[in-house]
Amino acid sequence: MSTTMTKEMLVKAIKPMDDLAIATDLLLSAKSAVRTYAIALTEAATPRVRKALRSQLDTAIDTHQKIADYMIKNEMYHPYSIDEQVEHDLEKSDKVLGLVKEV
């Protein structure tokens, strides 16, 4: 067996994780946005700025919820079961380790 993976092998191995990687990145970005807007809101000096930041915070919370719902529906994220989430993470880790061993 060759010590290097072909392009086709690599694409086949990584493709199922593409949506998960993108969704996870979006979820983490949305969480960061919620925290950032919340902090900015507590520092705002005028009612007009607070109103604008509160609107942005609400949008960020809604966005986070939509991403989380998508991930839950597609079994990418298991926030209500630590055992399921750990199992999911272990499966993904095993796939990555398998890729490393093939290279």
Buried (B, 14 or more C-beta within 10 A) or exposed (E): EEEEBEEEBBEEBEEEBEEBEEBBEBBEBBBEBBEBBBEBBEEBEEEEEBEBBBEBBEBBBEBBEEBBEBBEEEEBBBEEEEEEEEEBEEEBEEEEEEBEEBE
